Amino acid sequence: MSCTSEFSRSKEYQSFRSSVPLKKIVVDTNGTKGWKIYDSGPKTIKSPLICLPPVSGTADIFFKQILSLGAKGYRVISAEPPVYWSIDEWCEGFRKLMDYMELDRVHLFGASLGGFLAQKYAEVNAHCPRVVSLILCNTFTDTSVFSYNDSAAIFWILPSLVLKKMLMGNFSTDRVDAEMIDAIDFMVERLESLTQPELASRLTMNCVSSYIQPHKMGNLPVTIIDVFDEYALSNVVREEMYKCYPNAKLAHLKSGGNFPYLSRSAEVNLHLQIHLRQFEDTEFAASIKFESLNDQV
């Protein structure tokens, strides 16, 4: 991947790449399904925060969360899936990943498709809960909001160029500031690095008919992170999210576009900490207190 974006060249990103190794964890028997993982923070924590990317994202798009929260004692994992063609297949693969990493219960932070899949995983496993809480960023509860429902069945044969063009509409640079432009440039690089099967499979899951049934999840703690400027999803989608989770905490950002975890990382990181704070001193804490670390030294 040619690194021409400001973020790719930044000292912060270089520090991340040199300090947090990229791992590939194979979860299937024939060795073809390898999750790409960045795992930062104390491995003694068994209820970490797992970040799930949007269609165009790779595991490194959450580098600002990993660095910032990791420095505060949190265990943060960013997980990029292999090629899965259905939501059920993805959920089964993610369960195998959690089993492999010996994680009983986790907090999920998902953006766009990642947020939808986080909700689906929580719903599918509601009978035997594996998800402690959800943080949902610029995401949705029903794939019917996308105009490609009818053509989802043929994504697998479309050329990369066509698939990328479908996504490039989300990378508009109208009425955005420098941080948002940097975030868009970085995400375009990530999009360019994805193979045709990776893109086609993610778009298929994003657009094939499916919806969330939040009543099946019980009283799962949820925080919804939203931006108030323009982004890929409409206000109708946003309002539907609020209706599905009437007890959710709302974290509103004045601006940030499609990728606030990059363009407004300080604000997003603060909301992540506020969300996770309610689990401190419980068995589901996502961080280790530095006082206890010092006591052990």
C-alpha positions as CSV (number, residue, x, y, z in Angstrom):
1,M,0.0,0.0,0.0
2,S,1.5,3.4,-0.9
3,C,1.2,5.6,2.1
4,T,0.5,9.1,0.9
5,S,-2.1,10.3,3.4
6,E,-1.2,12.6,6.3
7,F,-2.3,9.9,8.8
8,S,-0.1,7.2,7.3
9,R,2.9,9.5,7.4
10,S,2.2,10.8,10.9
11,K,4.5,9.9,13.9
12,E,1.4,8.7,15.7
13,Y,0.6,6.1,13.1
14,Q,4.3,5.1,12.7
15,S,4.4,4.6,16.5
16,F,1.3,2.5,16.4
17,R,2.7,0.2,13.6
18,S,6.0,-0.2,15.4
19,S,4.6,-0.9,18.8
20,V,1.5,-3.0,18.1
21,P,2.0,-6.1,15.9
22,L,-0.5,-7.2,13.3
23,K,-1.5,-10.8,13.9
24,K,-3.4,-13.2,11.7
25,I,-5.6,-15.7,13.6
26,V,-6.9,-18.6,11.5
27,V,-10.2,-19.9,12.9
28,D,-11.3,-22.5,10.4
29,T,-10.1,-26.0,9.9
30,N,-8.9,-25.6,6.3
31,G,-6.7,-22.5,7.1
32,T,-8.4,-20.0,4.8
33,K,-10.3,-17.8,7.3
34,G,-7.7,-15.5,8.9
35,W,-8.8,-12.6,11.1
36,K,-6.4,-9.6,11.1
37,I,-5.9,-8.4,14.7
38,Y,-4.3,-5.6,16.6
39,D,-4.3,-6.5,20.3
40,S,-3.1,-3.8,22.7
41,G,-3.1,-3.6,26.5
42,P,-3.0,-6.1,29.4
43,K,-3.7,-9.6,28.2
44,T,-5.0,-10.5,31.7
45,I,-8.2,-8.5,30.8
46,K,-10.8,-11.0,29.5
47,S,-13.5,-8.4,28.7
48,P,-11.7,-6.1,26.3
49,L,-13.1,-3.5,23.9
50,I,-13.2,-4.9,20.4
51,C,-13.4,-2.5,17.4
52,L,-15.2,-3.6,14.2
53,P,-14.6,-1.6,11.0
54,P,-17.0,-0.4,8.3
55,V,-17.0,-1.9,4.8
56,S,-14.0,0.1,3.6
57,G,-12.0,-0.2,6.8
58,T,-9.0,-2.3,7.7
59,A,-8.0,-3.2,11.3
60,D,-5.6,-0.2,11.6
61,I,-8.3,2.5,11.2
62,F,-8.8,2.3,15.0
63,F,-5.1,3.1,15.7
64,K,-6.1,6.3,17.6
65,Q,-8.3,4.4,19.9
66,I,-5.7,1.7,20.5
67,L,-3.0,4.2,21.3
68,S,-5.1,6.5,23.5
69,L,-7.0,3.9,25.5
70,G,-4.1,1.6,25.7
71,A,-2.0,4.3,27.4
72,K,-4.8,4.5,30.1
73,G,-4.7,0.7,30.9
74,Y,-7.5,-0.5,28.5
75,R,-7.2,-3.6,26.5
76,V,-8.3,-2.7,23.0
77,I,-8.5,-5.1,20.0
78,S,-9.2,-4.2,16.4
79,A,-10.6,-7.1,14.4
80,E,-10.7,-7.2,10.6
81,P,-12.6,-10.2,9.3
82,P,-11.7,-12.6,6.5
83,V,-14.1,-13.1,3.6
84,Y,-17.5,-14.1,4.9
85,W,-20.5,-14.0,2.6
86,S,-23.3,-14.1,5.1
87,I,-24.0,-12.5,8.5
88,D,-24.5,-15.9,10.1
89,E,-21.1,-17.0,8.8
90,W,-19.5,-13.8,10.2
91,C,-21.1,-14.4,13.6
92,E,-19.9,-17.9,13.7
93,G,-16.4,-16.8,12.7
94,F,-16.3,-14.1,15.3
95,R,-17.4,-16.6,18.0
96,K,-14.5,-18.8,17.0
97,L,-12.2,-15.8,17.2
98,M,-13.4,-15.1,20.8
99,D,-13.0,-18.7,21.7
100,Y,-9.4,-18.8,20.3
101,M,-8.5,-15.7,22.2
102,E,-10.1,-17.0,25.3
103,L,-12.5,-14.1,25.7
104,D,-15.7,-14.9,27.5
105,R,-17.5,-11.5,27.4
106,V,-16.5,-8.4,25.4
107,H,-17.5,-4.8,24.8
108,L,-18.1,-4.1,21.0
109,F,-17.4,-0.8,19.3
110,G,-18.7,-0.9,15.7
111,A,-18.8,1.6,12.9
112,S,-21.3,1.4,10.1
113,L,-21.3,-2.3,9.0
114,G,-19.2,-3.1,12.0
115,G,-21.9,-1.6,14.2
116,F,-24.6,-3.7,12.5
117,L,-22.6,-6.9,12.9
118,A,-21.9,-6.0,16.6
119,Q,-25.7,-5.8,17.1
120,K,-26.3,-9.0,15.2
121,Y,-23.7,-10.9,17.2
122,A,-25.2,-9.7,20.5
123,E,-28.7,-10.7,19.2
124,V,-27.7,-14.1,18.0
125,N,-25.9,-14.9,21.3
126,A,-28.5,-13.4,23.6
127,H,-29.4,-16.9,25.0
128,C,-25.8,-17.3,26.1
129,P,-24.5,-13.7,26.3
130,R,-21.0,-13.0,25.0
131,V,-21.5,-9.2,24.7
132,V,-21.3,-7.0,27.8
133,S,-22.1,-3.8,26.0
134,L,-22.3,-2.0,22.7
135,I,-20.9,1.3,21.4
136,L,-22.5,2.0,18.0
137,C,-21.0,4.7,15.7
138,N,-22.8,6.0,12.5
139,T,-24.5,2.7,12.1
140,F,-28.0,1.2,11.3
141,T,-30.5,-1.4,12.4
142,D,-31.9,-2.4,9.0
143,T,-30.0,-3.1,5.7
144,S,-33.1,-2.1,3.7
145,V,-32.0,1.5,4.0
146,F,-29.4,0.8,1.2
147,S,-30.4,1.0,-2.4
148,Y,-28.5,-2.1,-3.4
149,N,-30.7,-4.8,-1.8
150,D,-31.8,-6.3,-5.2
151,S,-28.2,-6.4,-6.6
152,A,-26.5,-7.8,-3.5
153,A,-26.6,-11.3,-5.0
154,I,-24.3,-10.3,-7.8
155,F,-21.6,-8.3,-5.9
156,W,-19.4,-11.4,-6.0
157,I,-18.9,-11.1,-9.8
158,L,-18.5,-7.3,-10.0
159,P,-15.0,-5.9,-10.7
160,S,-13.2,-4.1,-7.8
161,L,-13.5,-0.8,-9.7
162,V,-17.3,-1.0,-9.7
163,L,-17.4,-1.9,-6.0
164,K,-15.1,0.9,-5.0
165,K,-17.1,3.4,-7.0
166,M,-20.2,2.4,-5.1
167,L,-18.4,3.2,-1.8
168,M,-16.6,6.4,-3.0
169,G,-19.9,8.3,-2.6
170,N,-19.2,8.2,1.2
171,F,-15.9,10.0,0.7
172,S,-17.3,13.4,-0.2
173,T,-15.0,16.4,0.7
174,D,-17.7,19.0,0.6
175,R,-18.0,21.2,3.8
176,V,-15.3,19.4,5.7
177,D,-12.3,20.5,7.7
178,A,-8.6,19.5,7.5
179,E,-9.0,16.6,10.1
180,M,-11.9,15.2,8.1
181,I,-10.0,15.4,4.8
182,D,-7.1,13.6,6.4
183,A,-9.5,10.9,7.7
184,I,-11.1,10.5,4.2
185,D,-7.6,10.3,2.6
186,F,-6.6,7.6,5.0
187,M,-9.8,5.6,4.5
188,V,-9.4,5.9,0.6
189,E,-6.0,4.3,1.1
190,R,-7.5,1.4,3.1
191,L,-10.3,1.0,0.5
192,E,-7.7,0.7,-2.3
193,S,-5.9,-2.0,-0.3
194,L,-8.9,-4.4,-0.2
195,T,-9.2,-7.2,-2.6
196,Q,-12.3,-7.9,-4.8
197,P,-13.5,-10.8,-2.6
198,E,-13.0,-8.7,0.6
199,L,-15.0,-5.8,-0.8
200,A,-17.7,-7.9,-2.4
201,S,-18.3,-10.0,0.7
202,R,-18.6,-7.0,3.0
203,L,-20.9,-5.2,0.6
204,T,-23.1,-8.4,0.4
205,M,-23.4,-8.5,4.2
206,N,-24.1,-4.8,4.2
207,C,-26.9,-4.9,1.6
208,V,-28.6,-8.4,1.9
209,S,-31.9,-8.1,3.6
210,S,-31.5,-8.2,7.4
211,Y,-32.6,-6.3,10.5
212,I,-31.8,-6.1,14.2
213,Q,-34.3,-7.3,16.8
214,P,-33.1,-5.3,19.9
215,H,-35.8,-6.8,22.2
216,K,-33.9,-10.1,22.1
217,M,-30.9,-8.4,23.7
218,G,-32.6,-7.5,27.0
219,N,-31.1,-4.5,28.8
220,L,-27.7,-4.5,27.2
221,P,-25.9,-1.1,28.0
222,V,-25.7,0.8,24.7
223,T,-24.0,4.1,23.7
224,I,-24.8,5.6,20.3
225,I,-22.2,7.9,18.9
226,D,-23.6,10.3,16.3
227,V,-22.3,13.2,14.3
228,F,-24.6,16.2,13.5
229,D,-23.0,17.1,10.1
230,E,-23.5,15.2,6.9
231,Y,-22.6,11.5,6.7
232,A,-23.6,8.5,4.6
233,L,-26.7,7.7,6.5
234,S,-29.9,9.7,6.7
235,N,-31.7,11.2,9.7
236,V,-34.4,8.6,9.3
237,V,-31.8,5.9,9.9
238,R,-30.5,7.8,13.0
239,E,-34.0,8.2,14.4
240,E,-34.7,4.4,13.9
241,M,-31.5,3.7,16.0
242,Y,-32.9,5.9,18.8
243,K,-36.2,4.1,18.7
244,C,-34.6,0.7,18.8
245,Y,-32.5,1.7,21.9
246,P,-34.7,4.1,23.9
247,N,-32.5,3.6,27.0
248,A,-29.2,4.2,25.1
249,K,-26.8,6.9,26.2
250,L,-26.4,9.4,23.3
251,A,-23.0,10.8,22.5
252,H,-23.5,13.6,20.0
253,L,-20.5,15.2,18.1
254,K,-21.1,18.5,16.4
255,S,-19.1,17.3,13.4
256,G,-16.9,14.5,12.3
257,G,-18.3,13.1,9.1
258,N,-18.3,9.4,8.3
259,F,-15.1,8.6,10.3
260,P,-15.2,10.4,13.6
261,Y,-13.0,7.8,15.3
262,L,-10.3,9.3,13.0
263,S,-11.3,12.9,12.5
264,R,-12.6,13.5,16.1
265,S,-10.6,10.8,17.9
266,A,-10.2,12.7,21.2
267,E,-14.0,13.2,21.5
268,V,-14.8,9.6,20.5
269,N,-12.1,8.2,22.9
270,L,-13.6,10.2,25.8
271,H,-17.1,8.8,25.1
272,L,-15.6,5.3,24.9
273,Q,-14.0,5.8,28.4
274,I,-17.3,7.2,29.8
275,H,-19.1,4.2,28.5
276,L,-16.6,1.7,29.9
277,R,-16.3,3.4,33.2
278,Q,-19.6,1.9,34.4
279,F,-17.8,-1.5,34.3
280,E,-14.8,-0.6,36.5
281,D,-14.5,-2.7,39.6
282,T,-16.6,-5.5,38.0
283,E,-15.6,-8.7,36.4
284,F,-16.3,-7.0,33.0
285,A,-13.8,-4.2,33.4
286,A,-12.0,-3.4,30.1
287,S,-9.0,-1.8,31.8
288,I,-6.6,-2.4,34.6
289,K,-6.1,0.4,37.1
290,F,-2.6,1.7,37.1
291,E,-2.6,1.9,40.9
292,S,-3.0,-1.9,41.0
293,L,-0.2,-2.2,38.5
294,N,2.0,-0.1,40.7
295,D,1.1,-2.1,43.7
296,Q,2.3,-5.2,42.0
297,V,5.7,-3.7,41.1
